[in-house]
Amino acid sequence: MDKKPLIGILMLDTNFDRPRGDIGNPETYAFPVAYQVIDHATTDRVIKLGDTRLIEPFIKGAKVLENKGVKAITTSCGFLALFQKEIQRELRVPFYSSSLIQIPLVQQITGGMIGVITARRSSLTQTHFQSVDAHHTPIAIAGMDDMPAFTNAILNETNILDRKAVALEMQQVTLRLLAKNPMMKAIVLECTNMPPYKSAIREVTRLPIFDINTLTEYVVYGLSDFKV
């Protein structure tokens, strides 16, 4: 196997457990990846504030990854959709900031409303969708705002990650979304920390589920002969 990294990943400045399936765990991928932590890019600044002062540090971090020879770059937070165009235009390699980029494609494939599960519903705005040209797609959104195991471990970093509790919370939010939107055709997970719980979500729905990892594998197929 070629050990040169295929995908570069810009990481928020966080410190919580990342099980396999999480973008921050290199064992998630069958291909080599390279990480670049962006100092002071906290969840508060990225998710709650949408702090534009972080654009330049993310660009600088992305250029470090470019110099390592990666073929494409992504990020560890779907809320960075907000800066997709600002970062992408400064890079030589393809850049996909967020799982939300998939929404128009998923809608074309499935032909119906797309459900979005996000880390924090109260922070996900129309501007995030506009930034990745997903604002014309019919969507329904549910968040983990009132789910303490997820929020305290991943957003607040005050508790140790309880995977079983988070899995149950993911199921609860999925069922709530389905109950309110029975015509939904697929689910897109905004948050890159949610893929470890896809199997739990599949226990309560047969809908297709797309996330940052499905998008990353799609990109890898387009950029390389590596077999995912």
MOQUI-V510463 format. One record per helix or strand of 3 or more residues. SS is the DSSP state (A for helix, B for strand). FROM is the first residue (numbers start at 0). TO is the last residue. Records with the same first field share a line. If there is no record, write none. Layout:
SS=FROM-TO + FROM-TO
This chain:
B=6-10 + 32-36 + 71-74 + 93-95 + 112-117 + 138-142 + 183-188 + 207-209
A=25-27 + 42-47 + 53-66 + 77-87 + 98-109 + 120-122 + 125-130 + 147-154 + 162-179 + 194-201 + 211-222
